Amino acid sequence: MVSAFDSSISSTVFADEELSALFSDEAEIQALVRVEKELAKVQVALGIIPQKEGKAIVSALDSLTVD
C-alpha cells in the first residue's frame, strides 16, 4: 500500500504524532464505519430500508471490532 507517509515530498508534513494518528489505518476504518452508520440512519429516514434493519446495522457497527 502506498500512502502520503511514503512520499519524499509529503512525509515530513505528518511528522507530528497527533497529526499522523489522523491518517492511521485505525482512523480510516473508524471513519468508514461512521459513514456506514450515518448512511443506515439516513436510509431509514428516507424509507429506503426498514427501521428494524437500520437499527441492526448501527448496532452491528457499534459492536464491530477490527483487528
Sequence and secondary structure as in RCSB ss.txt:
>XXXX:A:sequence
MVSAFDSSISSTVFADEELSALFSDEAEIQALVRVEKELAKVQVALGIIPQKEGKAIVSALDSLTVD
>XXXX:A:secstr
   GGG TTTGGGG SHHHHHTTSHHHHHHHHHHHHHHHHHHHHHTTSS HHHHHHHHHHHHT    
